[in-house]
Amino acid sequence: MTNPRLCYQTIEFGEIDIHLCTLRDKQEFHDPDGIAESLGISSAAWPIFGVVWPSSMVLAHFISDYDTQSKRILEVGCGIALSSLLLNKQCADITATDYHPEVHKFLQRNAQLNDDNLIAFEQANWSDKNDSLGLFDLIIGSDLLYEDEHVQLLADFIAGHSKPNCQVIIVDPGRGRKNKLSNLLAESGFSSTQLKPTHTDYLDNDFKGHILVYER
């Protein structure tokens, strides 16, 4: 099994450049010791973490001029972690999480590629109640609602890591589960707003989804 092929790119946010090492495409796979397989990650799902998805671009652009001062921030299901890398460049207090075993390696490689400090990271399973993450002022994520059973797990994970006053920003490309998430978070005291992203000329195609903003 050969190592996955990689590519390098630079994404601009105004005067800020974020340099990324990613998988070359969604066909790459490398799990020689079966670590991902043991976590329930199939060969088809393995490369999903390692490319830049439109939703992650929307989230990063939305968060690029967001007020993050003095906030403790968590990126959930970060994948290649574009938003975490951007916030890290802006000296925000950012912690990243993902379930995939390769994410941490790419995250720290990309932090070093941008000449920035390493980013706090924890490999987190949304159903695990025993992580050491703590509570956050702002929780962000993109394209997290893949399966119906993910929605309840995500809502519980967010509620379990939110300070009493907390903001949550989730970019959803339109997988049909955003209202269920909003209803579940409402049970934890969150109000919700759905926004259509504007000025998305940085994407190759029109973005059909929404930015979901929750506050408590």
C-alpha positions in Angstrom: 0.0 0.0 0.0 1.7 3.2 -1.2 1.6 6.4 0.8 -1.2 8.8 -0.3 -0.3 11.5 -2.8 -0.4 15.0 -1.5 -0.8 18.5 -2.9 0.0 22.0 -1.6 -2.2 25.1 -2.0 -2.6 28.6 -0.6 -6.0 30.1 0.3 -6.2 33.9 0.8 -8.3 35.7 3.4 -7.7 39.4 2.7 -4.1 40.0 3.7 -3.7 36.6 5.3 -2.4 33.5 3.4 -3.1 30.1 4.7 -0.8 27.4 3.3 -2.2 23.8 3.2 -0.9 20.4 2.6 -3.8 18.2 1.7 -4.5 14.9 0.1 -4.3 15.2 -3.7 -7.9 14.0 -4.2 -10.7 12.0 -2.7 -9.3 8.7 -4.1 -6.4 8.5 -1.7 -6.2 5.8 1.0 -3.5 4.7 3.5 -4.4 2.6 6.5 -1.7 -0.1 6.7 -2.3 -1.0 10.3 -6.1 -0.9 10.1 -6.3 1.9 12.7 -9.1 3.8 10.8 -10.9 0.5 10.0 -10.9 -0.4 13.7 -12.6 3.0 14.3 -15.3 2.2 11.8 -13.9 4.4 9.0 -14.2 2.6 5.6 -11.7 3.0 2.8 -14.3 5.1 0.9 -14.7 7.4 3.9 -11.0 7.5 4.8 -10.0 10.5 2.5 -12.9 12.7 3.4 -10.9 14.5 6.2 -8.0 15.4 3.9 -9.4 17.7 1.2 -10.9 21.2 1.3 -14.7 21.1 1.0 -16.9 24.1 0.0 -18.5 24.2 3.4 -15.1 24.5 5.1 -14.3 27.5 2.8 -17.6 29.1 3.7 -17.0 28.7 7.4 -13.4 30.0 7.2 -14.5 33.1 5.3 -17.4 33.7 7.7 -15.2 33.4 10.7 -12.3 35.4 9.3 -13.6 38.7 10.5 -15.7 37.3 13.4 -15.2 38.7 16.9 -13.2 35.9 18.5 -11.3 38.1 21.1 -11.1 36.4 24.5 -13.3 33.5 23.3 -12.3 29.9 23.9 -13.1 28.2 20.5 -13.7 24.6 19.5 -13.8 23.3 15.9 -15.8 20.1 15.7 -15.0 17.5 13.0 -12.3 19.8 11.8 -10.9 17.6 9.0 -8.1 19.6 7.3 -9.0 22.3 9.8 -8.9 25.4 7.5 -10.8 27.5 10.1 -8.6 26.4 12.9 -5.5 27.3 11.0 -6.9 30.7 10.1 -7.9 31.4 13.7 -4.5 30.2 14.9 -2.9 32.7 12.5 -5.0 35.4 14.1 -3.8 34.2 17.6 -7.2 33.1 18.7 -7.6 30.4 21.5 -8.5 27.5 19.2 -8.9 23.8 19.9 -9.6 21.3 17.1 -11.2 17.9 17.2 -11.9 15.1 14.8 -12.4 11.3 15.0 -10.1 10.4 12.1 -6.6 9.1 13.2 -4.7 11.1 10.5 -6.1 14.5 11.3 -3.7 15.5 14.1 -0.7 14.8 11.9 -2.0 17.0 9.1 -3.1 19.7 11.5 0.3 20.1 13.1 2.1 19.8 9.7 0.0 22.7 8.4 0.5 24.8 11.5 4.2 24.5 11.0 3.8 25.2 7.3 2.3 28.5 8.2 5.1 29.3 10.8 2.5 29.3 13.6 2.2 27.6 17.0 0.9 24.1 17.2 -2.9 23.8 17.7 -4.5 22.1 20.7 -6.1 18.9 19.4 -8.1 16.0 20.8 -9.3 12.9 18.9 -12.9 13.0 19.9 -15.8 10.6 19.4 -19.1 12.5 19.8 -20.6 9.6 21.8 -17.6 9.6 24.3 -18.6 11.4 27.5 -15.1 11.2 29.0 -13.0 13.6 26.8 -10.9 16.3 28.4 -12.0 19.2 26.2 -13.9 21.3 28.8 -16.3 24.1 27.9 -16.1 26.7 25.2 -17.5 30.2 24.3 -17.7 29.5 20.6 -18.1 26.2 18.8 -17.7 25.9 15.0 -17.9 23.2 12.3 -18.8 22.5 8.7 -20.6 19.7 6.9 -21.1 17.6 10.0 -24.6 16.2 9.4 -23.8 13.2 7.2 -26.1 10.6 8.8 -29.4 10.7 10.7 -27.8 9.2 13.8 -25.1 11.9 13.8 -27.6 14.7 14.5 -28.4 13.6 18.1 -24.8 12.8 18.8 -23.6 16.2 17.6 -26.3 18.1 19.5 -25.3 16.3 22.7 -21.6 16.9 22.1 -22.2 20.6 21.5 -24.4 21.0 24.6 -21.9 19.1 26.6 -19.1 21.4 25.7 -20.9 24.8 25.7 -20.5 27.4 28.4 -23.8 28.8 29.8 -23.3 31.7 27.3 -22.2 30.2 24.0 -22.3 30.7 20.3 -22.3 27.9 17.7 -21.7 28.3 14.0 -22.3 25.3 11.7 -22.1 25.5 7.9 -24.4 22.9 6.3 -24.3 22.3 2.6 -28.0 21.2 2.5 -28.1 17.6 3.7 -31.6 17.9 5.0 -30.9 17.6 8.7 -30.4 21.2 9.8 -33.9 21.7 11.3 -33.5 18.5 13.4 -30.3 19.9 14.8 -31.9 23.2 15.5 -34.8 21.6 17.3 -32.4 19.5 19.5 -30.2 22.5 20.4 -33.4 24.5 21.2 -34.0 21.9 24.0 -30.6 23.0 25.4 -31.6 26.6 25.3 -30.2 27.7 22.0 -32.0 30.1 19.7 -31.2 29.7 16.0 -30.7 31.8 12.8 -30.2 30.5 9.3 -28.1 32.6 6.9 -27.4 32.3 3.2 -23.7 33.0 2.6 -23.0 35.9 0.2 -20.0 36.8 -1.9 -19.0 33.2 -2.4 -16.9 33.9 -5.6 -14.1 31.9 -3.9 -16.1 28.7 -4.7 -16.3 27.0 -8.1 -20.0 26.5 -7.8 -23.0 28.1 -6.1 -23.4 27.2 -2.5 -26.8 25.7 -1.8 -26.5 25.4 2.0 -26.8 27.6 5.0 -24.8 29.1 7.9 -26.5 28.0 11.1 -25.9 30.4 14.0 -27.0 29.3 17.5 -26.8 31.5 20.7 -27.5 30.9 24.3 
